[in-house]
Amino acid sequence: MNKWLFLIVPALLCADDLKSLLESANTNNKLVVSQTLKEQAKSQELESSKSAYYPTLDLGGYYQGLDEKNAMQSGAVYSGFAKAGFDIYDGGKKSAIKDQKRNEYEASGFDTQALKKSLSLQIVEDFFTIKNIDATLSAKEEAKNSLQAQLVRVQRFYEAKVATKDEVDRLQAAYDTNIYEIESLKLQLLSTKQALELKVAKDISTLEDSNFKEFSQENYESTDSVKSLIAKNKSLQSNAESINSIYYPQFKIEDTYSMYGYENTPNIPGISMVDKQNTILLSANMRIFDNGTVQKNKEAVLLNAQALQSEINYQSDIQKMQYTLAMSRINTGKIKIKSASSALVAASSAYETISEKYETGIVDNVAYLDALSAKTSANALYKTSLNDLEVAYATYYYYAGKNIQEFLK
């Protein structure tokens, strides 16, 4: 008993349930990491646009030397200065840019959540695809054991001259076909498992059973993908406003304080060189004519916004359609489970009866193989129908705009 516990406990410790896989993907998936960094970059751009409202302060200096000078010039002049500037009015450009960056940041956040939710749905599909393959493999392995036992029994009868060669060949063909199907399923299982490992960014040993909460009508809301498009549309409109701001008056004030030094200054009575100076500059600017360049640029941006709005409407229609289909898929899935359960009971009962008759020679191997095939298919179909219902739940919650992970038991 202790020996078996020693083997089982490590396997249980290494097993992954669906919730842990989703958590791993949300943190470690390379695409999620990339999108998160993009979101952080948009956050910094937003902070930068807020900083544009503050005055600017510049420090600088220069050194100027002359190879040849006249009596009125110094041989060299050097200076250091500090300049403070402030935009009194910029036609609303900074405000429009800040709105644009805020909407871009919101869109990036929605993109991050949309990626995580889409990835979660893909992981759910891979998870239960693996469960389906496992269920089919289990049924095939069970069928293989039965076929192998019958093949050995019939071969002995054949050697004893009480069974025909075609009986052995039929069982041998069924056994070999079953082996072929098992190996194909193993390859499919490996491929799906590696795809899942890539999404969750971790190695997977075994998968624990996982289930979603029973279906309950959820309030419908737009998916994060649609929300992202809406935010991007607002960003384009803000961009158009920032472009149009050039047609408004621009007022700016600057104050520059400079200090000067000289070398080889001219010695002219009554003339002194400036060593300190404070300069205040108030400037105004307004675009009067540009042959419609800015206006056309604004119109191009607004046309892109209209195109994006059309995409928003289309994606919203798709979501509504998929939401409705997902509810139908759940109802259909429940009906399939009842039918598959009934079929499994009937196929198992038929197999037991025919198997006993086959071993006593009442029915031939054709009837036995048909019964075994029906039982194998019914067994796999029942387990698959259970897994398909879980995927249907996840699909419904996804198109309802919800976080799939919150609905796991």
Buried (B, 14 or more C-beta within 10 A) or exposed (E): EEEEEEEEEEEEEEBBBBEBBBEBBBEEBEBBEEBBEEBEEBBEBBEEBEEBEEEEEEEEEEEEEEEEBEEEBBBBBBBEBBBEBEBEBBBBBBBBBBBBBBBBBBBBBBBBBBBBBBBBBBBBBBBBBBBBBBBBBBBBBBBBEBBBEBBEBBBEBBEEEEBEEEBBEBBBEBBEEBBEBBEEBEEBBEEBBEBBBEBBBBEBEEBEEBBBEEBEEBEEEBBBBBBBBBBBBBBBBBBBBBBBBBBEEBBBBBBBBBBBBBEEBBEEEEEEEEEEEEEEEEEEEEBEEEEEEBBEBBEEBBEBBEEBBEEBEEBBEBBEEBBEBBBEBBEBBBEBBEEBBEBBEEBBEBBEEBBEBBEEEEBEBEBBBBBBBBBBBBBBBBBBBBBBBBBBBBBBBBBBBBBBBEBBE
